[in-house]
Amino acid sequence: MEIMSLAEQLSKNPYPGRGIVIGKSEDDKYAVTAYFIMGRSANSRNRVFVEDGEGIRTQAFDPAKLEDPSLIIYAPVRVLGNKTIVTNGDQTDTVYELMDRQQTFEQSLRTREFEPDGPNFTPRISGIMHVENGMYNYAMSILKSNNGDSDSCNRYTFAYENPKKGQGRFIHTYMGDGNPLPSFEGEPEWVNIEGDIDTFTNMIWENLNEENKVSLFVRYIEISTGKYETRIVNKNQ
C-alpha cells in the first residue's frame, strides 16, 4: 500500500458519503481526527454540526423541513475519559456506554450492524483514539453488509499502535456515487496529514464535493497534555 494524498482522495470522489480520518500531525505533537458528512437528499443536506459537551451532535438546520431523523440526527463525537469516539451514527452512544462498562471497542460494536437503509445498507464506520500519559493509539471499524446481502454482516477492526507523524487512515461509507451506493472496500486508506488545524480543516473542506458536502468536524489533541482544539464548518449558516 502506498501513502495517498488526502486532498486527492477527496477531490476525485464526488460522494464518499460520511468519512473519518484519524492520524498524527506532521510535527508529532497532536492526535488528529476529522469527520465529515455529505448528502444527496434535501433531508440529509438540512443539517449542521453543533458542539455538545466535549463532543458534537447533528441537528436540523431548518427544523420545519426535517423529515425522518432516525439515521441523520445523532452524536458523531463523544469523549469518555482519555478516549475520543468518532462514528457515523448512533453507535457512538453504544460504544460510549459499553466501554464505560469495561467492554472493548470491538465488543461494543458486536451489538450493532450496518444501517437498515436498503438497498444501500450503509456501513457503520467508527473510530476511537486513546491519548494517555504522552502515548497515543487508535482503532477503526467498519460494519457492512455482505456485498449487499442484508442477511450477513461483515465486521472489520483495524488497530494502529504508535502511529507515525504526518500519517493517518481514512475510511468512508461509499466508494463513490451510484444506485445502490457501493460500500467502502478494503482497509482504511493510508493518507498524509499535513499542516496545523486550520490548514488541515481548510484542505478537507475545499476538496469535498461542493454540491454534496454538508458539515465538517476537525480536532487536534495535544498528546502530551490531552488538551484539544476543535473546528466545525457547516455549509448551512
Secondary structure, DSSP 4 states (H G I P E B T S, - for coil): ---B-HHHHHHT-S---SEEEEEE-TTS-EEEEEEEEE-SSHHHHSEEEEEETTEEEEEESSGGG----TTT-S-SEEEETTEEEEESSTHHHHHHHHHTTT--HHHHHTT--S-S-TTS-PPEEEEEEEEETTEEEEEEEEEEEETTEEEEEEEEEEEEESPPTTEEEEEESBSSS-SSPPBP-SSPEEEE--SSHHHHHHHHHHHS-TTTEEEEEEEEEETTT--EEEEEEES--
